[in-house]
Each structure stands twice: as C-alpha cells, then as structure tokens.
C-alpha cells in the first residue's frame, strides 16, 4: 500500500479545528523528591466556652483536646486523606500529624489545629496534577519549601521527623515511617525544635538518647541549655513579682541614717565604701526596705545564714548596684574584708591549692547591705581587732519599729 500526504485543504481544515499551541495540558502542582504539606484552616478551630482552659498548662490542654470527639473525627479524616493522597502519588514513604497551634492560643485565645503531611518518593519524584486532590476539608495546603534553613528536598528526612516528633501539642501521628528505624534522625533537628519551643526538655532528652549520635556531647549541651534557661526564667519571674509587689506597697518613709549612708556610697570615685547593717527582729520590713532603695532587678540577694565562705555566682557589675547579705554573720564579714570594702581593685574569690576555680569581681560600682537578727550578739564573740574593724567600716541601723511606719525623732 502506498502512503501519501493528505491534501492541502484537509490539513487546513484540521489545523483550524485543533490548534496545537492552545492545547490545555495538565499542570504539575506537585513535583519534588520530598514535600511537606501544611494544612491550616477553619476546619481546625475548636469551639470553647468563655474562660475554658484558662490557666491550664500546655500538657493539660493537649490532654483535654485529644479526648474531644470532634478532634478524634478530624484526626481520623486527616489520616484517611493522607493515605489516599499518598496512594494517588504512588508514595509508600509518608507521615502525617495533627497538632495544636499554641501560638494562636497565646496571641488570640483561640484553640486551632493544623496538620502536616510529609511524602518522599521512593524511586521517583512526588508528582500530582490535580490540585483538588491535595485539599483537605476544602482547604488547600501550604507547600513548605524550607525547613531549619534548608530546602525540604535537601533535608530529605527532616520533614518526616518534623511531622512525627513528640512536639508540644501533638495529638495525632500516623503513617508507615518510624524515626530511627525507617530513617536516621539528625540531632540538629531536635535542637531546632528546642530553639523554637516546639519540644520539651524531657522529650528532647529521650529523643537524643534514642538517636545515639554524639550522645554524651549533645546531652551535655541540652542540660546546659536547660539549666541556664531555668535560671533565666526564675530571674524574670522574680523581677516580675517584685515589680508587682512594689506597685502595691506604699513608699517607705525617710530614715536619716539610711539617707546619709546612701548619699555617701553613691558618690563617684571612692577608694572604699562603708556597709549598712540593718539590725532588728523579724517581720519589720528590713529586706523589702532595702529593695525599695534601688531599681527592680539591681539588688542581688544572697542567703548567708550559716555560711563560712562567699559565693557571688550570678553577680553582674553592670546590672547589680547593691548586694543584700541576708543574715550574714560578723565573722563572715571580718574574714572577707576586701569584699565588703568595695575597693577600686578586683576581688578574687574561690581560692584553692591549684587556683582552678578562682573568679575575679569588681565591686566598686555597687554597695553592700546586711540584714541580721543577731548582729550585736555575734559581734561580741569576735576578737577586739575584728570588732574595731567592724565598728569603723559598718553603719549600724538598729531597727526598733516597722520600717513602713513614720520615723519618730528622738
């Protein structure tokens, strides 16, 4: 049989009926080696009665929410959606999760859920041409391109761990993938969640142990971070409580002996300073009176009951303007004269035979106040030389009445 080209009029008619340049070809809405989809929408809003869950911790809120029937239904539907989308994209390595957005709870007082779906192509790329197939409860996902500073494709398994990790507020995790079994876990991912407050200290410690990579060093780093964070939280809490307390208290009346001492120690360029001693019974306001003399956060309070040596851990010469030695004994002061003189040189503490733990402090920019219930009785047991030095360097204020009461001139 002989094949010939179609006549010209047939070609012209055909091209007028179907223009190759105007053909609607399917567009790939998803084309990547690995992808992390984030679902956010009105489907995740949980209705609560006014005042419900107020004062609850994050763990208590999570425990309450995961038991709600509507939340269980959402988790089941999201699991089915994730399974169906993975089958449609011919993916067997996937993971899904539903969690509470505590940022929305803190900022707006709304309880909102959002979901994550991670998919990774086994031997080919993850492709999807139908945009509607990606939607969950009529909401299209947000395609996350980066995770912890790297592209999702290059992160490879980071998206899977981000979805399956025991994060704060996680209420559902599903899929065939298991961390440390089906894919390796990078310790940096765990610290990334710690830095963004998405994982608790206990969960992070358990995850680092399960990971096992550089376990000793990573656990030390985690413990150091946790210890310093707790100290920072305590300091912030103390400052907040002191500010609230100061706003409730009336100003203390003026006491001439204290005003004169405060004027002397506040003068610049002094070679040494005297120390104020508040001697009196308990519950007359000695400690609160000293706090009121300085700005909130500028007083470092030291518990000196029964101490024989000094530790100034936490002292900052640029922040603290007063050292409050609570129940410091006269012997402690006499044995550490250079500390309480606040001279214009560095003071070294923590001596040992090797000098390994010696720390230098500069105390000339601050002053010292001692509160004591038994100063005179303890000072009487010292040698005459120590008593003479204390008398020359201490300003004794005998508190015989509550300090919040008006001073009565004698």
C-alpha positions as CSV (number, residue, x, y, z in Angstrom):
1,X,0.0,0.0,0.0
2,X,1.3,3.4,-0.9
3,X,1.0,6.2,1.7
4,X,0.6,9.8,0.6
5,X,0.3,13.1,2.4
6,X,-3.2,14.5,3.0
7,X,-4.4,17.1,0.6
8,X,-3.8,20.7,1.5
9,X,-7.5,21.5,2.1
10,X,-7.7,18.7,4.6
11,X,-4.6,19.9,6.5
12,X,-6.0,23.5,6.6
13,X,-9.4,22.3,7.9
14,X,-7.7,20.1,10.6
15,X,-5.4,22.9,11.9
16,X,-8.4,25.2,12.2
17,X,-10.3,22.7,14.3
18,X,-7.4,22.0,16.7
19,X,-4.6,24.4,17.4
20,X,-1.6,22.6,19.0
21,X,-0.4,25.8,20.7
22,X,-3.8,26.2,22.5
23,X,-3.9,22.7,23.9
24,X,-4.6,22.6,27.7
25,X,-2.0,20.3,29.2
26,X,-2.2,19.0,32.7
27,X,0.0,21.2,35.0
28,X,2.0,19.6,37.8
29,X,1.0,21.3,41.0
30,X,3.4,19.0,43.0
31,X,6.7,17.9,41.7
32,X,9.5,17.2,44.2
33,X,11.7,14.5,45.6
34,X,10.3,15.2,49.1
35,X,7.5,17.5,50.2
36,X,6.0,18.8,53.4
37,X,2.4,20.0,53.2
38,X,0.9,22.1,56.0
39,X,-2.9,22.3,56.3
40,X,-4.4,25.3,58.1
41,X,-8.0,26.5,58.0
42,X,-11.3,26.9,59.7
43,X,-11.6,23.1,60.0
44,X,-9.1,23.3,62.8
45,X,-11.0,25.8,65.0
46,X,-12.2,24.2,68.3
47,X,-15.2,26.0,69.9
48,X,-14.7,26.6,73.6
49,X,-16.9,28.2,76.2
50,X,-15.6,31.5,77.6
51,X,-12.9,31.0,80.2
52,X,-12.5,27.3,79.4
53,X,-8.9,26.0,79.7
54,X,-7.7,29.4,81.2
55,X,-4.8,28.7,83.5
56,X,-4.2,25.2,82.0
57,X,-0.6,24.2,81.1
58,X,0.2,23.1,77.6
59,X,0.2,19.4,78.6
60,X,-3.2,19.8,80.3
61,X,-4.6,21.5,77.2
62,X,-3.3,18.8,75.0
63,X,-4.7,16.0,77.2
64,X,-8.1,17.7,77.2
65,X,-8.2,18.4,73.4
66,X,-7.2,14.9,72.3
67,X,-10.2,13.4,74.1
68,X,-12.8,15.6,72.3
69,X,-15.0,13.6,69.9
70,X,-14.7,16.3,67.2
71,X,-10.9,16.2,67.4
72,X,-10.9,12.4,67.1
73,X,-13.1,12.7,64.0
74,X,-10.7,15.3,62.5
75,X,-7.7,13.1,63.1
76,X,-9.4,10.1,61.5
77,X,-10.3,12.1,58.4
78,X,-6.8,13.6,58.1
79,X,-5.4,10.1,58.3
80,X,-7.6,8.9,55.5
81,X,-6.8,11.9,53.4
82,X,-3.1,11.4,53.9
83,X,-3.3,7.7,53.0
84,X,-5.4,8.4,49.9
85,X,-3.1,11.2,48.7
86,X,0.0,9.0,49.2
87,X,-1.6,6.3,47.1
88,X,-2.5,8.8,44.4
89,X,1.1,10.0,44.2
90,X,2.4,6.4,44.3
91,X,4.3,7.1,47.5
92,X,5.0,4.5,50.3
93,X,7.2,6.7,52.5
94,X,4.9,9.2,54.2
95,X,3.9,10.5,57.6
96,X,1.1,12.7,58.9
97,X,0.4,14.5,62.1
98,X,-2.1,16.8,63.7
99,X,-1.1,19.3,66.5
100,X,-2.3,22.3,68.4
101,X,-1.1,25.7,67.5
102,X,-0.2,27.2,70.8
103,X,1.0,30.5,69.2
104,X,-2.6,31.2,68.2
105,X,-3.8,30.2,71.7
106,X,-1.3,32.6,73.3
107,X,-1.9,35.5,70.9
108,X,-5.7,35.3,70.2
109,X,-7.0,32.9,72.8
110,X,-8.3,30.6,70.0
111,X,-7.8,26.8,70.0
112,X,-6.7,25.8,66.5
113,X,-5.5,22.6,65.0
114,X,-3.3,22.2,61.9
115,X,-1.9,19.2,60.1
116,X,1.3,18.2,58.4
117,X,1.8,15.6,55.6
118,X,5.3,14.5,54.5
119,X,5.8,12.5,51.4
120,X,9.0,11.2,49.8
121,X,9.4,9.5,46.5
122,X,10.9,6.0,46.7
123,X,12.5,5.8,43.3
124,X,10.8,8.7,41.5
125,X,9.6,12.2,42.3
126,X,6.4,13.0,44.1
127,X,4.0,14.3,41.4
128,X,0.4,15.4,41.5
129,X,-1.6,17.0,38.7
130,X,-4.9,17.5,40.4
131,X,-4.9,20.5,42.8
132,X,-8.2,19.5,44.3
133,X,-6.8,16.1,45.3
134,X,-4.4,18.0,47.7
135,X,-7.2,19.8,49.5
136,X,-8.5,18.7,52.9
137,X,-11.9,19.7,54.0
138,X,-12.0,22.3,51.2
139,X,-8.7,23.8,52.2
140,X,-5.5,23.7,50.0
141,X,-2.2,23.1,51.8
142,X,0.7,25.4,52.1
143,X,3.8,23.9,50.4
144,X,6.8,24.3,52.7
145,X,9.9,24.8,50.7
146,X,12.4,25.1,53.6
147,X,12.9,23.5,57.0
148,X,15.5,24.6,59.5
149,X,17.3,26.8,56.9
150,X,17.5,24.1,54.2
151,X,15.2,23.2,51.3
152,X,12.8,20.4,52.0
153,X,14.1,18.3,49.2
154,X,17.7,18.5,50.5
155,X,16.5,18.0,54.1
156,X,15.3,14.6,52.8
157,X,14.0,13.0,56.1
158,X,13.8,16.2,58.1
159,X,10.2,16.7,57.1
160,X,9.3,13.2,58.3
161,X,10.8,13.8,61.7
162,X,9.2,17.2,61.9
163,X,5.8,15.5,61.4
164,X,6.4,12.5,63.7
165,X,8.4,14.2,66.5
166,X,6.9,14.3,70.1
167,X,6.3,18.0,69.8
168,X,4.4,20.1,72.3
169,X,0.7,19.9,71.4
170,X,1.0,16.9,69.1
171,X,-2.3,14.9,69.3
172,X,-2.0,12.5,66.3
173,X,0.8,10.9,64.4
174,X,0.4,8.4,61.6
175,X,2.0,6.8,58.6
176,X,4.3,3.8,57.9
177,X,7.5,5.7,58.8
178,X,9.2,5.3,62.2
179,X,12.0,7.5,63.4
180,X,15.4,5.8,63.9
181,X,14.0,2.7,62.3
182,X,13.0,3.7,58.8
183,X,15.1,6.8,58.6
184,X,18.0,8.3,60.5
185,X,17.5,11.3,62.9
186,X,19.9,14.2,62.9
187,X,20.4,15.6,66.4
188,X,20.4,19.1,64.9
189,X,16.7,18.6,64.2
190,X,16.0,18.0,67.9
191,X,17.9,21.1,68.9
192,X,16.0,23.1,66.2
193,X,12.7,22.2,67.9
194,X,14.2,23.1,71.3
195,X,15.2,26.5,70.0
196,X,11.7,27.1,68.5
197,X,10.0,25.9,71.8
198,X,8.3,23.0,69.9
199,X,9.7,20.3,72.1
200,X,10.0,19.9,75.9
201,X,13.3,19.2,77.7
202,X,12.3,15.7,78.7
203,X,11.1,14.7,75.2
204,X,14.3,16.2,73.7
205,X,16.5,14.2,76.1
206,X,14.7,11.0,75.3
207,X,15.0,11.7,71.5
208,X,18.7,12.3,71.8
209,X,19.2,9.1,73.7
210,X,17.2,7.2,71.0
211,X,19.2,8.9,68.3
212,X,22.6,8.0,69.8
213,X,24.8,10.2,67.6
214,X,27.3,12.2,69.8
215,X,25.1,11.3,72.7
216,X,27.4,12.5,75.5
217,X,28.2,15.9,74.0
218,X,24.6,16.5,72.9
219,X,23.2,15.6,76.3
220,X,25.7,18.0,78.0
221,X,24.7,20.7,75.6
222,X,21.0,20.1,76.3
223,X,21.5,20.0,80.1
224,X,23.5,23.2,79.9
225,X,20.7,24.9,77.9
226,X,18.0,23.7,80.2
227,X,19.9,24.8,83.3
228,X,20.6,28.3,82.0
229,X,17.0,28.7,80.7
230,X,15.6,27.8,84.1
231,X,17.8,30.4,85.7
232,X,16.7,33.0,83.2
233,X,13.0,32.1,83.8
234,X,13.5,32.3,87.5
235,X,15.2,35.7,87.3
236,X,12.4,37.0,85.0
237,X,9.8,35.7,87.3
238,X,11.4,37.2,90.4
239,X,11.7,40.6,88.7
240,X,8.0,40.5,87.6
241,X,6.8,39.6,91.1
242,X,9.0,42.3,92.7
243,X,7.6,44.9,90.2
244,X,4.0,43.8,91.1
245,X,4.7,43.9,94.8
246,X,6.3,47.4,94.6
247,X,3.3,48.8,92.8
248,X,1.1,47.6,95.7
249,X,3.2,48.9,98.5
250,X,3.3,52.5,99.7
251,X,6.6,54.3,99.7
252,X,8.7,53.8,102.8
253,X,9.3,56.8,105.0
254,X,12.7,58.5,105.0
255,X,15.2,57.5,107.6
256,X,18.1,60.0,108.1
257,X,20.8,57.4,108.9
258,X,20.0,55.5,105.7
259,X,19.7,58.6,103.5
260,X,23.1,59.8,104.7
261,X,24.7,56.4,104.1
262,X,23.1,56.2,100.6
263,X,24.4,59.6,99.7
264,X,27.9,58.6,100.7
265,X,28.1,55.3,98.8
266,X,26.5,56.9,95.7
267,X,29.3,59.4,95.2
268,X,31.7,58.5,92.3
269,X,35.4,57.7,92.6
270,X,35.6,56.3,96.1
271,X,38.5,54.2,97.1
272,X,36.3,52.3,99.5
273,X,32.8,52.2,100.9
274,X,31.0,51.5,104.2
275,X,28.5,48.8,104.7
276,X,25.0,49.3,106.0
277,X,23.7,46.9,108.7
278,X,20.0,46.6,109.5
279,X,19.8,45.0,112.9
280,X,16.4,44.1,114.3
281,X,13.7,41.5,114.8
282,X,12.0,39.6,112.1
283,X,9.0,40.9,110.1
284,X,9.8,44.6,110.4
285,X,10.4,45.0,106.7
286,X,14.2,45.1,106.5
287,X,14.5,43.1,103.3
288,X,11.7,44.9,101.4
289,X,13.1,48.3,102.7
290,X,16.4,47.6,101.1
291,X,14.8,46.5,97.8
292,X,12.9,49.8,97.7
293,X,16.1,51.8,97.9
294,X,17.2,50.6,94.4
295,X,15.6,49.8,91.0
296,X,13.9,46.5,90.5
297,X,16.5,43.9,89.4
298,X,19.5,45.8,90.6
299,X,19.7,44.1,94.0
300,X,21.4,40.7,94.3
301,X,20.1,38.9,97.3
302,X,22.4,36.4,99.0
303,X,21.3,33.9,101.6
304,X,24.2,33.9,104.1
305,X,22.7,32.0,107.0
306,X,25.3,29.7,108.4
307,X,27.9,30.4,105.6
308,X,31.6,30.5,106.2
309,X,32.6,31.4,102.7
310,X,31.3,33.7,100.0
311,X,29.9,32.8,96.5
312,X,28.9,35.6,94.1
313,X,27.7,33.4,91.3
314,X,25.3,35.4,89.2
315,X,26.8,38.8,90.0
316,X,26.9,41.3,87.2
317,X,28.8,44.6,87.8
318,X,26.8,46.4,85.1
319,X,23.4,45.3,86.5
320,X,23.6,44.9,90.2
321,X,24.0,48.1,92.3
322,X,23.5,46.5,95.7
323,X,24.5,43.3,97.4
324,X,21.9,42.3,100.0
325,X,23.6,39.9,102.5
326,X,20.7,38.3,104.4
327,X,21.7,37.0,107.8
328,X,25.4,37.5,107.1
329,X,27.4,36.9,110.4
330,X,30.0,39.4,111.6
331,X,32.6,36.7,111.3
332,X,31.8,36.2,107.6
333,X,32.3,40.0,107.1
334,X,35.5,40.2,109.1
335,X,37.0,37.2,107.2
336,X,36.2,38.8,103.8
337,X,37.1,42.4,104.4
338,X,38.1,43.2,100.9
339,X,34.7,42.2,99.6
340,X,32.8,44.4,101.9
341,X,35.1,47.4,101.4
342,X,34.2,47.6,97.7
343,X,37.6,48.9,96.8
344,X,38.8,50.1,93.3
345,X,40.5,46.8,92.6
346,X,39.4,43.3,91.6
347,X,38.4,40.9,94.3
348,X,39.3,37.2,93.8
349,X,37.2,34.5,95.4
350,X,37.1,30.7,95.2
351,X,40.7,30.0,96.2
352,X,42.1,26.5,96.3
353,X,45.6,24.9,96.3
354,X,45.6,24.9,92.4
355,X,43.6,28.1,91.9
356,X,41.4,26.4,89.3
357,X,38.2,27.9,90.4
358,X,39.3,31.5,91.3
359,X,36.9,34.1,90.0
360,X,37.6,37.9,89.9
361,X,34.9,40.5,90.7
362,X,34.9,44.3,90.6
363,X,32.6,45.6,93.4
364,X,33.4,49.3,93.4
365,X,30.3,50.2,91.4
366,X,27.9,48.7,94.0
367,X,27.4,48.7,97.7
368,X,26.5,46.2,100.5
369,X,23.6,46.0,102.9
370,X,23.4,43.4,105.7
371,X,20.2,42.4,107.4
372,X,20.6,40.5,110.7
373,X,18.6,39.4,113.7
374,X,21.6,38.8,115.9
375,X,24.4,41.2,114.8
376,X,25.4,42.6,118.1
377,X,25.3,39.2,119.9
378,X,27.5,37.6,117.2
379,X,29.9,40.5,117.0
380,X,30.6,40.3,120.8
381,X,32.2,36.9,120.3
382,X,34.8,38.2,117.9
383,X,38.3,39.4,118.8
384,X,38.8,43.1,119.7
385,X,40.6,43.7,116.5
386,X,37.7,42.4,114.4
387,X,35.2,44.4,116.5
388,X,37.2,47.5,115.9
389,X,37.3,47.0,112.2
390,X,33.5,46.3,112.0
391,X,32.9,49.5,114.0
392,X,34.9,51.6,111.6
393,X,33.5,50.1,108.4
394,X,29.9,49.4,109.3
395,X,27.0,51.8,109.6
396,X,24.6,50.2,112.2
397,X,20.9,50.9,111.9
398,X,19.1,49.5,114.9
399,X,15.5,48.8,113.7
400,X,13.2,49.0,116.7
401,X,9.9,49.5,114.8
402,X,8.4,48.5,111.5
403,X,10.2,50.4,108.7
404,X,7.0,51.3,107.0
405,X,5.9,53.4,109.9
406,X,6.9,57.1,110.1
407,X,10.2,57.8,111.8
408,X,9.7,59.4,115.2
409,X,12.5,61.8,116.1
410,X,14.1,61.2,119.5
